[in-house]
Amino acid sequence: MKVMVIVKASKASEAGEMPSTELLAAMGKYNEALVEAGIMLAGEGLHPTTRGKRVRFDGATRSVIDGPFAETKELIAGYWLWNVASMDEAVAWLKRCPNPHDEVTEVEIRPIFEVEDFGEAFTPELRAQEDRLREKLGG
């Protein structure tokens, strides 16, 4: 199963404070272990929301909202995409992770939808379209 591991933002990450050399080294070592185990598919840190934008959808209307955004506890500072056998395996790997912030931190794990999850609504035509897109993306 594929999961997204979501690192929540902190006041420091939203202020643009960069991680210490020690944390960067610890995360590098952790990422190496994930890659060597065949777990990690991708992972990146994100700039603070001062550099971001949101697009609000209201029917056919679109409006752009410039960052920064409120509620730091709801913001994302980074993510990983993992391929694991189960949610238990994802939790076990995440427990080995260095704390991404110098404060109490929550990191969320969410399963990624698989084609089968959509049931009958995912028609053979839509499945063929998905297959073509995945082929173009190389996976």
Protein Blocks (a to p, Z undefined) as FASTA:
>chain_A
ZZdddddddfklmnopacdfklmmmmmmmmmmmmmnomambdcddddfklgccdddehjb
ccddddddehkllpcfbdcddddfbfklmmmmmmmpccfbfcdcdddddddddfklnmmm
lcfklmmmmmmmmmmnoZZ
